[in-house]
Amino acid sequence: MAPSQEPFGNITLKAEDLAATFEKLPTLMVEDLHRRGAWFSACFRVGIGSIPFDLEILRGRLTKLERGPFLMRSCQFSISATEEAWLRFWKPIPEPGWHDIFALTKRGVARIEGDLQPLMANLQYVKDLLALPRRLAISAEK
């Protein structure tokens, strides 16, 4: 895959680097997110370019984060975006139009598919979960 030309902190990332960043998600979880997701349990997929991740949330806790692809594994919903989209989304302060998963879909660089009810019922939780890698960008800039 071609490297992205957008900086993330002081470095340029490829899909593998973005995936490695996303794999750090369990270490970025905060208690506030656990509390707000106390009634949320779901299995969903996040696609970073061509790299899929399956996540399992059980009562607000991230219990499983597995890198795919997995054949014939179901999920309730999926959110996938291009490498550039995740790169810009995970900036400490994203530019307008790159700041939100729905803004990314409006731009045509992301897709949301599947059963949207669990996503919409827990939208702020999912948005905050997906935004956690921004913390790494902030620490990279320091």
LINGICOR-V223510 format. One record per run of one state. SS is the DSSP state (~ for helix, > for strand, _ for the rest). FROM is the first residue (numbers start at 1). TO is the last residue. If there is no record, write none. Layout:
BEGIN
SS	FROM	TO
SS	FROM	TO
END
This chain:
BEGIN
_	1	6
>	7	8
_	9	10
>	11	12
_	13	14
~	15	22
_	23	24
~	25	28
_	29	30
~	31	36
_	37	41
>	42	48
_	49	50
>	51	58
_	59	60
>	61	67
_	68	76
>	77	81
_	82	82
~	83	89
_	90	100
~	101	107
_	108	109
>	110	114
_	115	115
~	116	121
_	122	122
~	123	131
_	132	133
~	134	141
_	142	142
END
